Amino acid sequence: MSDAPIIAQKSPIAVEVTEGKSYFWCSCGKSSKQPFCDGSHKGSDFAPMKYTAEADKKLFFCACKHSDKKPLCDGSHSKL
């Protein structure tokens, strides 16, 4: 990977996901629709990560872009 991702915020973003629906998580940190992709990565080495919900529930998506469990939060933001 060329550049490090931009830290959108140092806390996760809670999202109510729908079973079977696909979501495209922003990996670059530039999207104005955090935590999801709006195409701002174009021209970079970043690409959105597809996540398909396994159930209807609230999930916490990573917004610092440093999680080891991407696209979900693993608490990495507390070390930044």
Backbone torsions as a table, in degrees:
resi	resn	phi	psi	omega
1	MET	NA	141.2	-176.0
2	SER	-76.6	-75.8	-176.7
3	ASP	-99.3	159.6	174.2
4	ALA	-76.0	149.9	178.1
5	PRO	-68.9	155.0	174.9
6	ILE	-77.7	136.9	176.9
7	ILE	-80.4	110.0	-179.2
8	ALA	-69.4	-43.1	173.0
9	GLN	-164.9	158.8	-176.7
10	LYS	-98.2	45.1	173.0
11	SER	-159.5	152.9	-178.6
12	PRO	-72.7	165.1	177.9
13	ILE	-114.3	119.9	-179.8
14	ALA	-77.8	132.2	-179.6
15	VAL	-136.4	131.8	172.3
16	GLU	-83.5	110.7	-178.1
17	VAL	-97.0	158.0	-178.8
18	THR	-112.1	129.2	-179.2
19	GLU	-51.6	130.6	177.7
20	GLY	86.3	-13.9	-179.7
21	LYS	-83.3	141.8	177.6
22	SER	-97.6	140.5	179.1
23	TYR	-124.1	146.1	-179.4
24	PHE	-115.9	102.3	-175.5
25	TRP	-76.2	135.1	177.6
26	CYS	-72.9	123.2	178.9
27	SER	-100.1	-14.6	-175.4
28	CYS	-90.8	-25.5	-178.8
29	GLY	89.5	-1.1	-176.3
30	LYS	-90.5	-14.9	-175.7
31	SER	-60.1	141.0	175.1
32	SER	-87.4	-1.9	-180.0
33	LYS	-112.9	40.7	-178.3
34	GLN	-50.5	140.5	7.0
35	PRO	-91.0	12.3	-174.0
36	PHE	-102.5	161.6	-174.9
37	CYS	-74.2	139.8	171.7
38	ASP	-123.0	11.1	179.0
39	GLY	91.5	1.8	-177.6
40	SER	-63.7	-16.8	-179.0
41	HIS	-75.1	-12.9	-174.2
42	LYS	-51.9	133.7	-178.0
43	GLY	90.6	-0.4	179.1
44	SER	-115.8	-179.0	177.1
45	ASP	-86.7	-0.4	-179.1
46	PHE	-84.1	153.3	175.3
47	ALA	-145.2	149.7	178.2
48	PRO	-67.0	154.7	177.9
49	MET	-107.6	124.7	179.5
50	LYS	-78.5	133.5	176.0
51	TYR	-130.4	125.1	177.5
52	THR	-108.5	123.1	-176.3
53	ALA	-68.0	134.4	179.8
54	GLU	-91.1	-14.3	-179.3
55	ALA	-161.1	161.6	173.0
56	ASP	-76.4	113.5	177.6
57	LYS	-169.3	173.4	177.3
58	LYS	-90.9	128.2	176.4
59	LEU	-121.7	157.1	179.4
60	PHE	-111.9	105.2	-178.9
61	PHE	-84.4	141.2	179.3
62	CYS	-66.5	132.1	176.0
63	ALA	-115.1	-10.5	178.0
64	CYS	-86.3	-15.8	177.1
65	LYS	70.8	16.2	-179.1
66	HIS	-116.3	6.9	-179.0
67	SER	-64.2	143.8	173.0
68	ASP	-84.9	-5.6	179.5
69	LYS	-114.0	32.5	-178.1
70	LYS	-47.6	137.1	9.2
71	PRO	-90.0	3.7	-176.7
72	LEU	-91.9	156.4	-178.6
73	CYS	-71.5	138.7	173.2
74	ASP	-122.9	9.9	179.7
75	GLY	90.6	2.5	-178.2
76	SER	-57.9	-27.8	-178.1
77	HIS	-60.4	-25.6	-178.8
78	SER	-72.1	-11.9	180.0
79	LYS	-103.7	1.7	-177.2
80	LEU	-89.2	NA	NA
